[in-house]
Amino acid sequence: MSTLPISLAFARNILAFSRRQLPEAAFARARSAIIDTLGVTLAGSRHEGSAILRSVIEPTAALGKSRVLGTDLKLNSLDAALLNGQAAHMLDYDDSNSYLHGHPSVAILPAALAVADERGIEGPALLQAYITGFETVARLGSAVGRRQYTHGWHPTTTIGIFGAVAAAGVLLELDEAQLATALGIAASFAAGIKSNFGSMTKPLIVGHANRNALLAALLAKNGHTAGAQAFEHPQGYFAVFNGGPETVAPQFLTEDWTAEPRILDREKGVKQKRYPCCFALAPLLDGVLALRAEHGLRPDDIASVAIGVHAIRFPHINVPQPVDPLAGKFSTSYTVARALVEGAITMEDFEDQGRFTDARTRALMPKVSLSIYGHHNPSGATVVIQTLAGRVHERYVEAAVGTTHDLPLTADALKRKFLDCAERALTPAAAQALLQRLEQDQYA
């Protein structure tokens, strides 16, 4: 058991991990995650929420070398991290992770990319920093468990900010003491509540976390201080965010990090999204779309659709009457109705008012019910569709496509997703050329 302050032991392990010779499989997984994240960032940059934030930030932002994706802007690294962080999560199309109970890549990559742009850092170093950030959020997520998630905190930001600190700190070449200080500063910067899910503020706080993580690293590099016991203090991070040290397993942070990188975990690693909406909707949408295709179901055939999910997922997607298309990203009734009407779920379903108010969709929504099922599996869903003719079609989905090593999104599906997203901000030729560069780790 380490007797060092947790922030110092944490920092020591982060830096030691960043110097490891990692297997090529870890780099391949990171490469796929980065490409996927850059694609959804480009698409998110065209959203109204991203335009609003740019309109507020740009007039007072200092110019710099860090790109604002989807635009011609090059700003200082802090503002670029903010803008790209928000855009990356704007569509809720980015990857997830079961250690974090949130979205790792959007919490790590924007800050790391801003530093890489500013300092002219090449692809391999960015990949190593990203994997280090991923390991950091996975280990902190293991240490704090689900308590933050179930008590209303947004772990993507309350935990994810430390992954961004780790990645940025590695690229900024912080020493052990500086990185410990940066982690302590970030413990005060950590923020995010789930009551803002379904609004523009959910992705905004992801941008805020990236900016503040980078700010923490820069402050520490320049001699700023933080409390040595920012995590374990009676009024520190563990007490405030987890309710006390008895709910935390700090050994995940303080003991050696020599095990296989968690980015390679077959069940809890990178979970890439097939649909641009809340991750909890993915298994039930897989089931609905499969039954629709197998039985030739049409919207006017449907008498009822009963969906069952785990209790931990229920609150996020129990939104029977979303107020606008963006809120529809968290609505079982809306997404199931759209899936039955169109046979697909697309980005436009959460942007286009015409789709949101479509008469067939509106007629189906009251027929969709959501309940807590009896399975212990938090990643699954049950779907029971009854037709007006009295036929009943059922499906249990153990896990959504893209969420485990054994159910991956195919390389072709990820390529199509990237190009579909990137072409919202680039010409098709430019999007294809960008993909080819990214596949060669050319991020500049």
Secondary structure, DSSP 4 states (H G I P E B T S, - for coil): ---S-HHHHHHHHHHHHHTS---HHHHHHHHHHHHHHHHHHHHHTTSHHHHHHHHHHGGGPPEEEEE-TTSS-EE-HHHHHHHHHHHHHTTS-S-BBTTTTB-HHHHHHHHHHHHHHHHT--HHHHHHHHHHHHHHHHHHHHHHTTHHHHTTB-HHHHTHHHHHHHHHHHHTT--HHHHHHHHHHHHHH---BGGGTTSTHHHHHHHHHHHHHHHHHHHHHTT----TTTTTSTTSHHHHHHSSGGG--THHHHS---SPPGGG-TTTS-B--SSSS-GGGHHHHHHHHHHHHHHT--GGGEEEEEEEE-TTTHHHH--SS-SSTTGGGG-HHHHHHHHHHHSS--GGGGT-HHHHT-HHHHHHGGGEEEEE-S-S-TT-EEEEEEETTS-EEEEEESS-TTSBTTBPPPHHHHHHHHHHHHTTTS-HHHHHHHHHHHHTT---
